[in-house]
Each structure stands twice: as C-alpha cells, then as structure tokens.
Amino acid sequence: MKIRKNKILLFCFTLFSASVYAQSTENAGWFFITHTQKLSKKFEALADVQVRSADKFVHFETLLLRGGLGYKLNDNHSVALGYTYKGDWTKEEGNSMYNPENRMYEQYLFNTNIKKTPFTFRFRQEQRFIKDTDNYQFSQRSRVFLSFQFPLAANADFSKGLYSTVQNELFVNTQHKERVNNSFFDQNRPFISIGYRWNKKIDTEIGYMYWLQRETEGNVSTNVYQLMITTQLY
C-alpha cells in the first residue's frame, strides 16, 4: 500500500507538466557530475558540475557549479547550505552574450528504502542574484524533488547492477516573480533513465528529461538527453 501511494504521488507530480502548454520545443544535451564526500561522522561536502548545450546541440551554452556543506541528522535525514554559480553564453544574431547568476541555497534531504526501492525527497530554497545589464536582480525560488530507483538486474544489497530511475522536480517562484518570468510556476523536470551501479561509490546513468519552463513571453519545452555520473566517498 505504501509503494502504491508513493507511485500515485509521483505520477500526479509528473502529470503537472502535461497540464501546461508549451509554445516551442528545443533539444539539448546535459552532462552532469555529482559528488558527496564524507568529512566526519556528521558532516559531508557536496559538489555538482553540469554542462549544457544550446538548442540542437550547436554549441556549449551553460556551466553550473554547485557546492555545499551537509549535516546528517541521522541515517535518513540531512540538511545543507551551499552556493551555486550558473553562467549562460547565448548567441543572438551572431553576437555572444554572457549572463551570470549567483545563488545561495538551503536544503533538506530525506532518503529511505521502500522494500528494495531507494526513495529520495529533497526540498531546496534558493536565493537568486541574476545579472540584468549592470545590476543584479534578487528573487527566491523553491524546488521539490522526488526520485525512485528500481533495481532491474542487481545483487541482493543493490551495491552493484542495472537499475532504472524515475524522478521529477518542480520549481516555483516564492519572492519577486516579476523579476524572473512574472509567474508562480517556474519550471518542471520529469526524468527517466537507465543506470549501472559499478559499486557503492560510482553510478552512471543515461536518460531523458522533459524540461518545461515558463518564460515571460510564453512556455518553452526542451527534450534533454543527459549523461550523469554520481560518486560518493564515505
């Protein structure tokens, strides 16, 4: 019954993306590396590197660097504080434009197993400083993330083997939405992938994301093909 309720919740969460009409569709590739490093019994360092292509994979467009310090409340619950840099290099009429963004974030993470299925819930609050001409515009955004990993051909303790991931992340603007896209809804990212766990320290995944963004002049959907490497050293 608990598994069924969680699957229904994830389905409803993902279905939200289908209820918003996208006016244009793009195609892009993302390469994502995420790492967790144990520092002590309670503290851990968090690091993400993400590279994104422009539409139709024509050139490199976005670099995202995220770091943080996590604190484990217990085996299932943890909190974190961190900083994110995001740089966008867009091309318009042959001219290249650089648009930087700096973020601070606070995070709560819950991990558990539903029988043999790892489940993750994450809430992240971001303070965003987005460059607009010569000034930075401040706004805040909340992110809610759900993820299930389903072992497909793995050993008994799921320390090695093939698996599938189904996840979604919803973004909403909670302060100064008029400085972003003038909408409470910001974006939604349903994602499905196939991965292989080499050992307890390294996972690799390749998957597809339907990325829906609300823009001031309309909605943009992007078919994202992502390669992800996850490492953790405890």
NUKOL-249424 format. One line per field, with one value per atom (N, C-alpha, C): x, y, z; chain; atom name; residue number from 1. Coordinates in steps of 0.02 Angstrom, whole numbers, plus 50000, padded with zeros to 5 digits. Each point is the difference from the previous one (the first is absolute). Layout:
<sites>
east: [X,...]
north: [Y,...]
up: [Z,...]
c: [A,...]
a: [CA,...]
k: [NUM,...]
</sites>
This chain:
<sites>
east: [50041,49959,50043,50054,50044,50033,50020,50032,49950,49937,49950,49987,49996,49988,50057,50061,50058,50000,49982,49998,49946,49942,49947,50022,50035,50025,50047,50047,50048,49965,49950,49963,49965,49966,49965,50049,50058,50051,50026,50011,50024,49946,49938,49945,49991,50023,49994,50031,50055,50034,49957,49958,49959,49942,49985,49944,50018,50065,50022,50021,49970,50012,50066,50041,50065,49995,50023,49993,50057,50058,50055,50039,50032,50037,50071,50048,50070,50029,50063,50036,50069,50021,50065,50030,50065,50035,50031,49997,50029,50049,50056,50048,50004,49988,49992,50043,50042,50040,49980,49983,49983,50040,50025,50045,49983,50004,49992,50063,50030,50062,49990,50009,49993,50058,49985,50051,50009,49944,50000,49937,49986,49940,49937,49999,49940,50004,50061,50006,50023,49976,50020,50003,50044,50005,49961,49965,49958,50026,50004,50026,49964,49978,49970,50033,50010,50023,49953,49973,49953,50017,50002,50012,49940,49974,49940,50015,49971,50006,49943,50007,49946,49951,49948,49951,50034,49981,50026,50075,50026,50068,50053,49982,50045,50062,49995,50059,49988,50054,49996,49964,49953,49961,50001,50001,49992,50050,50029,50043,49970,49988,49974,50048,50020,50044,49965,49992,49964,50039,50008,50034,49960,50011,49964,50031,49977,50020,49938,50000,49942,50011,49945,50002,49948,50021,49956,49966,49934,49963,49996,49992,50003,50009,49989,50012,49953,49943,49950,49992,50017,49987,50065,50004,50058,49980,50041,49989,50066,49996,50060,49992,50058,50005,50051,49986,50048,49994,50043,50005,50000,49968,49998,50019,50044,50014,49971,49964,49973,50017,50033,50018,49967,49968,49969,50034,50019,50029,49953,49959,49950,50023,49976,50018,49936,50002,49944,50026,49977,50020,50076,50033,50073,50039,49966,50034,49993,50055,50000,49987,49954,49983,50011,50031,50014,49953,49962,49952,50015,50032,50017,49943,49999,49953,50036,49990,50027,49942,50008,49946,50029,49961,50010,49942,50012,49944,50002,49940,49991,49962,50018,49974,49983,49944,49982,49995,50029,50001,49978,49955,49976,50011,50036,50013,49974,49968,49979,49993,49986,49986,49929,49964,49934,50009,50007,50022,50069,50007,50065,50008,49953,49999,50023,50060,50021,49955,49979,49957,50034,49998,50030,49949,49995,49962,50048,49998,50044,49961,50010,49973,50059,50000,50055,49971,50024,49981,50060,49989,50055,49989,50054,50002,50040,49968,50030,50020,50060,50025,50016,49954,50004,50023,50051,50028,49951,49983,49957,50035,50031,50041,50057,49997,50055,49983,49939,49979,49979,49998,49976,49929,49954,49932,49993,49970,49992,49930,49997,49937,50012,49944,50006,49958,50023,49967,50002,49946,49998,50000,50033,50005,49982,49955,49980,50017,50037,50029,49980,49976,49984,50036,50026,50037,49991,49989,49999,50053,50037,50047,49976,49989,49974,50055,50026,50049,49970,50037,49976,50037,50066,50042,50059,49987,50050,50007,50055,50009,49953,50001,49950,49999,50059,50002,50004,49991,50001,50065,50055,50065,50032,49968,50024,49944,49995,49950,49963,49955,49961,49937,49981,49941,49968,49940,49965,49981,50003,49980,49941,49951,49943,49997,50001,50002,49965,49987,49973,50021,50008,50015,49958,49964,49957,50031,50002,50028,49944,49997,49951,50035,49979,50028,49962,50037,49969,50009,50045,50009,50026,49971,50018,49996,49943,49989,50002,49983,50001,50070,50051,50069,50025,49957,50020,49956,49940,49954,49929,49991,49934,49950,50024,49956,50022,49951,50017,50034,49973,50031,50062,50056,50063,50018,50006,50017,49985,50001,49988,50045,50027,50050,49987,49950,49994,50057,50025,50061,49996,50024,50005,50067,50032,50067,50013,50052,50028,50071,50016,50066,50033,50065,50037,50041,49991,50039,50061,50059,50061,50020,49989,50011,49964,50012,49965,50023,50053,50029,49983,49983,49992,49937,49958,49943,50008,49976,49995,49930,49972,49932,49997,49957,49983,49924,49973,49928,49972,49934,49962,49960,50002,49962,49956,49937,49956,50001,50037,50012,49952,49954,49950,50013,50009,50016,49947,49981,49956,50043,49992,50034,49950,50025,49956,49956,50028,49963,49970,49999,49972,50040,49979,50033,50048,50053,50050,50009,49994,50014,50064,50040,50063,50005,50017,50017,50073,50014,50068,50024,50058,50032,50061,49998,50050,50042,50066,50046,50021,49991,50013,50047,50048,50045,49994,49985,49992,50055,50037,50052,49990,50019,49997,50055,50035,50053,49985,49988,49984,50053]
north: [49940,50060,50063,50000,50059,50011,49944,50007,50029,49976,50025,50074,50022,50070,50044,49978,50039,50003,49945,50001,50047,50000,50046,50072,50014,50068,50022,49955,50017,50010,49959,50007,50067,50019,50065,50058,49993,50052,50008,49945,50002,50025,49982,50018,50076,50035,50073,50031,49971,50028,49996,49950,49992,50049,50032,50046,50070,50014,50066,49997,50040,49997,50032,49965,50027,50027,50062,50033,49985,49980,49982,49943,49960,49942,50002,49986,49998,49932,49988,49938,50017,49968,50017,49939,50005,49948,50027,49962,50019,49947,50022,49955,50022,49954,50017,49954,50029,49963,50024,49955,50018,49957,50031,49965,50017,49949,50009,49972,50042,49981,50003,49944,49999,50037,50046,50037,49975,49979,49973,49959,49979,49960,50037,50066,50040,50045,50022,50049,49968,50029,49978,50059,49996,50052,49977,50048,49986,50041,49969,50035,49975,50047,49984,50041,49969,50034,49980,50050,49985,50043,49967,50035,49987,50053,49994,50028,49969,50025,50048,50037,50041,49956,50030,49964,49968,49939,49962,49983,50005,49980,50040,50061,50037,50027,50015,50025,49993,50007,50001,50064,49994,50058,50016,49948,50012,49960,50032,49967,50014,49946,50006,49966,50037,49975,50010,49945,50004,49964,50033,49970,50011,49957,50008,49960,50015,49963,49969,49933,49965,49976,49994,49975,49945,49940,49942,50001,50008,49997,49929,49952,49928,49965,49935,49962,50018,50030,50015,50075,50042,50072,50040,50050,50045,50069,50050,50068,50026,50054,50027,50074,50034,50069,50002,50043,50001,50060,50000,50053,49969,50036,49977,50057,49985,50047,49970,50042,49978,50054,49979,50045,49978,50046,49985,50041,49967,50033,49990,50049,49995,50039,49978,50033,50026,50065,50033,50041,49983,50035,50004,49944,49996,50029,50031,50029,49953,49993,49958,50043,49977,50037,49956,50028,49964,50025,49952,50018,49957,50030,49963,50001,49950,49997,49969,50030,49974,49981,49944,49977,49978,50011,49967,49952,49944,49953,49965,49980,49960,49937,49944,49937,49951,49964,49944,49938,49944,49938,49942,49960,49939,49941,49949,49939,49940,49953,49938,49946,49940,49945,49976,49993,49969,49930,49952,49933,50006,49982,50003,50063,50046,50060,50061,50028,50062,50058,50040,50058,50062,50055,50063,50057,50039,50063,50056,50054,50057,50065,50045,50068,50048,50046,50048,50071,50046,50071,50039,50038,50037,50075,50035,50073,50015,50030,50009,50073,50010,50066,49996,50025,49993,50066,49997,50060,50028,50064,50035,50065,50000,50057,50011,50053,50016,49982,49977,49986,49928,49977,49934,50006,49958,49998,49942,50013,49948,49970,49933,49965,49935,49967,49936,49947,49939,49944,49938,49961,49936,49942,49946,49941,49938,49958,49938,49942,49951,49947,49932,49954,49932,49952,49945,49952,49929,49953,49929,49965,49954,49958,49928,49970,49932,49952,49956,49951,49954,49989,49958,49933,50004,49940,50016,49996,50020,49947,50004,49952,50016,49958,50003,50066,50029,50062,50062,49991,50054,50041,49966,50033,49996,49963,49994,49976,50029,49974,50053,49977,50042,50025,50063,50028,50052,50020,50054,50054,50063,50056,50036,50015,50042,50057,50062,50057,50060,50049,50064,50055,50061,50057,50059,50031,50057,50063,50055,50064,50051,50039,50055,50062,50058,50064,50023,50012,50017,50073,50036,50071,50035,50057,50041,49961,49969,49964,50048,50064,50049,50012,49980,50008,49938,49949,49938,49990,49975,49988,50022,50035,50026,49944,49942,49943,49962,49974,49957,49937,49970,49940,50021,49965,50016,49945,49938,49945,49933,49948,49932,49953,49948,49957,49925,49970,49927,49966,49944,49968,49925,49962,49928,49979,49949,49981,49926,49976,49934,50011,49966,50010,49935,50005,49942,50020,49963,50011,49954,50030,49961,49972,50040,49981,50052,49999,50047,50072,50010,50067,50034,49962,50029,49973,50047,49985,50039,49971,50037,49992,50053,49998,50037,49976,50036,50003,50059,50006,50058,50006,50051,50042,50066,50048,50043,50008,50050,50063,50050,50060,50055,50018,50051,50063,50057,50064,50052,50039,50056,50062,50030,50062,50057,50062,50058,50001,49980,50004,49933,49951,49935,49944,49938,49942,49968,49972,49965,49930,49949,49931,49977,49961,49976,49925,49963,49930,49996,49979,49998,49927,49987,49934,50007,49965,50013,49939,50012,49951,50024,49956,50020,49950,50026,49959,50021,49952,50013,49963,50037,49969,50020,49956,50014,49962,50035,49970,50008,49943,50000,49962]
up: [50000,50000,50000,50040,50001,49933,49966,49935,49950,50004,49954,50010,50063,50014,49973,50009,49975,49924,49967,49926,49975,50035,49981,50009,50056,50012,49945,49981,49948,49934,49985,49937,49997,50054,50002,49993,50033,49998,49929,49965,49931,49953,50013,49956,49996,50051,50001,49938,49977,49941,49938,49996,49940,49998,50057,50004,49978,49987,49979,49927,49959,49928,49982,49964,49979,49930,49990,49936,49952,50024,49956,50031,49958,50024,49974,50046,49982,50017,49980,50015,50025,50055,50030,50034,50013,50037,50063,50055,50064,50022,50028,50033,50072,50046,50071,50043,50042,50049,50069,50045,50069,50048,50053,50046,50072,50043,50072,50035,50042,50033,50076,50034,50072,50033,50045,50036,50072,50030,50068,50008,50060,50012,49982,50009,49988,49939,49980,49947,49934,49944,49934,49952,49951,49948,49939,49970,49941,49941,49941,49941,49938,49957,49936,49945,49942,49939,49944,49966,49945,49940,49942,49936,49955,49969,49958,49930,49951,49931,49984,49946,49974,49961,49975,49959,49939,49984,49944,50009,50062,50016,49961,49980,49955,50036,50065,50036,50075,50038,50074,50021,50048,50019,50075,50042,50072,50041,50050,50049,50069,50038,50068,50048,50052,50052,50067,50038,50063,50054,50057,50056,50064,50049,50063,50056,50060,50060,50030,50004,50027,50071,50036,50069,50007,50019,50007,50069,49999,50063,50025,49954,50015,49933,49997,49940,49942,50015,49948,49985,50047,49993,50002,49956,50000,49976,50018,49977,49971,49961,49968,49986,49997,49977,49944,49948,49946,49954,49949,49951,49930,49953,49930,49953,49953,49945,49936,49962,49935,49948,49947,49946,49936,49965,49935,49945,49946,49943,49940,49986,49947,49939,49942,49937,49967,49984,49966,49942,49941,49939,49994,50017,49993,50057,50048,50058,50061,50038,50059,50062,50043,50060,50061,50052,50062,50055,50030,50052,50062,50051,50061,50051,50042,50056,50060,50058,50063,50045,50036,50044,50067,50052,50064,50008,50034,50009,50068,50023,50060,49979,50029,49974,50057,49990,50043,49956,50023,49961,50043,49971,50033,49954,50025,49963,50039,49964,50032,49947,50021,49954,50009,49945,50001,49973,50046,49983,49967,49936,49967,49956,50006,49958,50039,49986,50033,49979,50049,49989,50030,49963,50022,49995,50052,50000,50017,49960,50014,49993,50048,49995,50002,49952,49996,49991,50040,49995,49973,49947,49968,50003,50017,49993,49937,49950,49934,49989,49972,49981,49925,49958,49928,49969,49959,49969,49948,50007,49952,49982,49941,49976,50050,50040,50046,50073,50012,50068,50008,50063,50016,50029,49975,50024,50049,50059,50051,49997,50006,50005,50038,50020,50035,49964,50005,49967,50044,49999,50036,49950,50018,49958,50040,49972,50032,49953,50026,49959,50030,49956,50019,49952,50028,49957,50026,49953,50015,49957,50030,49963,50004,49942,49997,49977,50043,49979,49947,49945,49945,49999,50004,50001,50046,50064,50050,50053,50039,50054,50058,50051,50053,50038,50015,50037,49956,49934,49950,50004,50010,49998,49931,49954,49932,49956,49939,49954,49961,49957,49956,50036,49988,50032,49954,50018,49965,50051,49980,50043,49970,50043,49981,50050,49976,50046,49970,50042,49978,50048,49973,50042,49977,50048,49987,50030,49961,50021,50002,50055,50005,50026,49976,50022,50063,50054,50064,50020,49965,50014,49937,49984,49942,49935,49989,49937,49940,50012,49946,49973,50037,49977,49962,49996,49965,49939,50010,49943,50015,50056,50021,50012,50024,50011,50063,50037,50057,49976,49948,49970,49962,50012,49966,49950,50023,49955,50031,49957,50022,49960,50034,49969,50013,49968,50005,49962,50027,49973,50010,49951,50005,49971,50031,49977,50012,49968,50013,50027,50055,50030,50019,50015,50024,50061,50054,50061,49998,49993,49996,50068,50052,50069,50043,50065,50043,49991,49961,49992,49934,49947,49934,49965,49977,49956,49935,49945,49937,49974,49970,49974,49933,49956,49939,49996,49988,50005,49960,50005,49964,50049,49991,50040,49956,50020,49967,50043,49979,50039,49977,50043,49984,50040,49965,50032,49983,50050,49988,49987,49942,49982,49999,50001,50000,49938,49943,49937,49979,50044,49984,50031,49987,50029,49950,50026,49959,50028,49957,50021,49965,50036,49973,50011,49947,50006,50019,50061,50026,50003,49970,50003,50045,50056,50053,50016,50007,50027,50069,50050,50069,50034,50037,50040,50073,50043,50071,50038,50042,50041,50073,50045,50071,50036,50044,50038,50074,50033,50071,50039]
c: [A,A,A,A,A,A,A,A,A,A,A,A,A,A,A,A,A,A,A,A,A,A,A,A,A,A,A,A,A,A,A,A,A,A,A,A,A,A,A,A,A,A,A,A,A,A,A,A,A,A,A,A,A,A,A,A,A,A,A,A,A,A,A,A,A,A,A,A,A,A,A,A,A,A,A,A,A,A,A,A,A,A,A,A,A,A,A,A,A,A,A,A,A,A,A,A,A,A,A,A,A,A,A,A,A,A,A,A,A,A,A,A,A,A,A,A,A,A,A,A,A,A,A,A,A,A,A,A,A,A,A,A,A,A,A,A,A,A,A,A,A,A,A,A,A,A,A,A,A,A,A,A,A,A,A,A,A,A,A,A,A,A,A,A,A,A,A,A,A,A,A,A,A,A,A,A,A,A,A,A,A,A,A,A,A,A,A,A,A,A,A,A,A,A,A,A,A,A,A,A,A,A,A,A,A,A,A,A,A,A,A,A,A,A,A,A,A,A,A,A,A,A,A,A,A,A,A,A,A,A,A,A,A,A,A,A,A,A,A,A,A,A,A,A,A,A,A,A,A,A,A,A,A,A,A,A,A,A,A,A,A,A,A,A,A,A,A,A,A,A,A,A,A,A,A,A,A,A,A,A,A,A,A,A,A,A,A,A,A,A,A,A,A,A,A,A,A,A,A,A,A,A,A,A,A,A,A,A,A,A,A,A,A,A,A,A,A,A,A,A,A,A,A,A,A,A,A,A,A,A,A,A,A,A,A,A,A,A,A,A,A,A,A,A,A,A,A,A,A,A,A,A,A,A,A,A,A,A,A,A,A,A,A,A,A,A,A,A,A,A,A,A,A,A,A,A,A,A,A,A,A,A,A,A,A,A,A,A,A,A,A,A,A,A,A,A,A,A,A,A,A,A,A,A,A,A,A,A,A,A,A,A,A,A,A,A,A,A,A,A,A,A,A,A,A,A,A,A,A,A,A,A,A,A,A,A,A,A,A,A,A,A,A,A,A,A,A,A,A,A,A,A,A,A,A,A,A,A,A,A,A,A,A,A,A,A,A,A,A,A,A,A,A,A,A,A,A,A,A,A,A,A,A,A,A,A,A,A,A,A,A,A,A,A,A,A,A,A,A,A,A,A,A,A,A,A,A,A,A,A,A,A,A,A,A,A,A,A,A,A,A,A,A,A,A,A,A,A,A,A,A,A,A,A,A,A,A,A,A,A,A,A,A,A,A,A,A,A,A,A,A,A,A,A,A,A,A,A,A,A,A,A,A,A,A,A,A,A,A,A,A,A,A,A,A,A,A,A,A,A,A,A,A,A,A,A,A,A,A,A,A,A,A,A,A,A,A,A,A,A,A,A,A,A,A,A,A,A,A,A,A,A,A,A,A,A,A,A,A,A,A,A,A,A,A,A,A,A,A,A,A,A,A,A,A,A,A,A,A,A,A,A,A,A,A,A,A,A,A,A,A,A,A,A,A,A,A,A,A,A,A,A,A,A,A,A,A,A,A,A,A,A,A,A,A,A,A,A,A,A,A,A,A,A,A,A,A,A,A,A,A,A,A,A,A,A,A,A,A,A,A,A]
a: [N,CA,C,N,CA,C,N,CA,C,N,CA,C,N,CA,C,N,CA,C,N,CA,C,N,CA,C,N,CA,C,N,CA,C,N,CA,C,N,CA,C,N,CA,C,N,CA,C,N,CA,C,N,CA,C,N,CA,C,N,CA,C,N,CA,C,N,CA,C,N,CA,C,N,CA,C,N,CA,C,N,CA,C,N,CA,C,N,CA,C,N,CA,C,N,CA,C,N,CA,C,N,CA,C,N,CA,C,N,CA,C,N,CA,C,N,CA,C,N,CA,C,N,CA,C,N,CA,C,N,CA,C,N,CA,C,N,CA,C,N,CA,C,N,CA,C,N,CA,C,N,CA,C,N,CA,C,N,CA,C,N,CA,C,N,CA,C,N,CA,C,N,CA,C,N,CA,C,N,CA,C,N,CA,C,N,CA,C,N,CA,C,N,CA,C,N,CA,C,N,CA,C,N,CA,C,N,CA,C,N,CA,C,N,CA,C,N,CA,C,N,CA,C,N,CA,C,N,CA,C,N,CA,C,N,CA,C,N,CA,C,N,CA,C,N,CA,C,N,CA,C,N,CA,C,N,CA,C,N,CA,C,N,CA,C,N,CA,C,N,CA,C,N,CA,C,N,CA,C,N,CA,C,N,CA,C,N,CA,C,N,CA,C,N,CA,C,N,CA,C,N,CA,C,N,CA,C,N,CA,C,N,CA,C,N,CA,C,N,CA,C,N,CA,C,N,CA,C,N,CA,C,N,CA,C,N,CA,C,N,CA,C,N,CA,C,N,CA,C,N,CA,C,N,CA,C,N,CA,C,N,CA,C,N,CA,C,N,CA,C,N,CA,C,N,CA,C,N,CA,C,N,CA,C,N,CA,C,N,CA,C,N,CA,C,N,CA,C,N,CA,C,N,CA,C,N,CA,C,N,CA,C,N,CA,C,N,CA,C,N,CA,C,N,CA,C,N,CA,C,N,CA,C,N,CA,C,N,CA,C,N,CA,C,N,CA,C,N,CA,C,N,CA,C,N,CA,C,N,CA,C,N,CA,C,N,CA,C,N,CA,C,N,CA,C,N,CA,C,N,CA,C,N,CA,C,N,CA,C,N,CA,C,N,CA,C,N,CA,C,N,CA,C,N,CA,C,N,CA,C,N,CA,C,N,CA,C,N,CA,C,N,CA,C,N,CA,C,N,CA,C,N,CA,C,N,CA,C,N,CA,C,N,CA,C,N,CA,C,N,CA,C,N,CA,C,N,CA,C,N,CA,C,N,CA,C,N,CA,C,N,CA,C,N,CA,C,N,CA,C,N,CA,C,N,CA,C,N,CA,C,N,CA,C,N,CA,C,N,CA,C,N,CA,C,N,CA,C,N,CA,C,N,CA,C,N,CA,C,N,CA,C,N,CA,C,N,CA,C,N,CA,C,N,CA,C,N,CA,C,N,CA,C,N,CA,C,N,CA,C,N,CA,C,N,CA,C,N,CA,C,N,CA,C,N,CA,C,N,CA,C,N,CA,C,N,CA,C,N,CA,C,N,CA,C,N,CA,C,N,CA,C,N,CA,C,N,CA,C,N,CA,C,N,CA,C,N,CA,C,N,CA,C,N,CA,C,N,CA,C,N,CA,C,N,CA,C,N,CA,C,N,CA,C,N,CA,C,N,CA,C,N,CA,C,N,CA,C,N,CA,C,N,CA,C,N,CA,C,N,CA,C,N,CA,C,N,CA,C,N,CA,C,N,CA,C,N,CA,C,N,CA,C,N,CA,C,N,CA,C,N,CA,C,N,CA,C,N,CA,C,N,CA,C,N,CA,C,N,CA,C,N,CA,C,N,CA,C]
k: [1,1,1,2,2,2,3,3,3,4,4,4,5,5,5,6,6,6,7,7,7,8,8,8,9,9,9,10,10,10,11,11,11,12,12,12,13,13,13,14,14,14,15,15,15,16,16,16,17,17,17,18,18,18,19,19,19,20,20,20,21,21,21,22,22,22,23,23,23,24,24,24,25,25,25,26,26,26,27,27,27,28,28,28,29,29,29,30,30,30,31,31,31,32,32,32,33,33,33,34,34,34,35,35,35,36,36,36,37,37,37,38,38,38,39,39,39,40,40,40,41,41,41,42,42,42,43,43,43,44,44,44,45,45,45,46,46,46,47,47,47,48,48,48,49,49,49,50,50,50,51,51,51,52,52,52,53,53,53,54,54,54,55,55,55,56,56,56,57,57,57,58,58,58,59,59,59,60,60,60,61,61,61,62,62,62,63,63,63,64,64,64,65,65,65,66,66,66,67,67,67,68,68,68,69,69,69,70,70,70,71,71,71,72,72,72,73,73,73,74,74,74,75,75,75,76,76,76,77,77,77,78,78,78,79,79,79,80,80,80,81,81,81,82,82,82,83,83,83,84,84,84,85,85,85,86,86,86,87,87,87,88,88,88,89,89,89,90,90,90,91,91,91,92,92,92,93,93,93,94,94,94,95,95,95,96,96,96,97,97,97,98,98,98,99,99,99,100,100,100,101,101,101,102,102,102,103,103,103,104,104,104,105,105,105,106,106,106,107,107,107,108,108,108,109,109,109,110,110,110,111,111,111,112,112,112,113,113,113,114,114,114,115,115,115,116,116,116,117,117,117,118,118,118,119,119,119,120,120,120,121,121,121,122,122,122,123,123,123,124,124,124,125,125,125,126,126,126,127,127,127,128,128,128,129,129,129,130,130,130,131,131,131,132,132,132,133,133,133,134,134,134,135,135,135,136,136,136,137,137,137,138,138,138,139,139,139,140,140,140,141,141,141,142,142,142,143,143,143,144,144,144,145,145,145,146,146,146,147,147,147,148,148,148,149,149,149,150,150,150,151,151,151,152,152,152,153,153,153,154,154,154,155,155,155,156,156,156,157,157,157,158,158,158,159,159,159,160,160,160,161,161,161,162,162,162,163,163,163,164,164,164,165,165,165,166,166,166,167,167,167,168,168,168,169,169,169,170,170,170,171,171,171,172,172,172,173,173,173,174,174,174,175,175,175,176,176,176,177,177,177,178,178,178,179,179,179,180,180,180,181,181,181,182,182,182,183,183,183,184,184,184,185,185,185,186,186,186,187,187,187,188,188,188,189,189,189,190,190,190,191,191,191,192,192,192,193,193,193,194,194,194,195,195,195,196,196,196,197,197,197,198,198,198,199,199,199,200,200,200,201,201,201,202,202,202,203,203,203,204,204,204,205,205,205,206,206,206,207,207,207,208,208,208,209,209,209,210,210,210,211,211,211,212,212,212,213,213,213,214,214,214,215,215,215,216,216,216,217,217,217,218,218,218,219,219,219,220,220,220,221,221,221,222,222,222,223,223,223,224,224,224,225,225,225,226,226,226,227,227,227,228,228,228,229,229,229,230,230,230,231,231,231,232,232,232,233,233,233,234,234,234]
</sites>
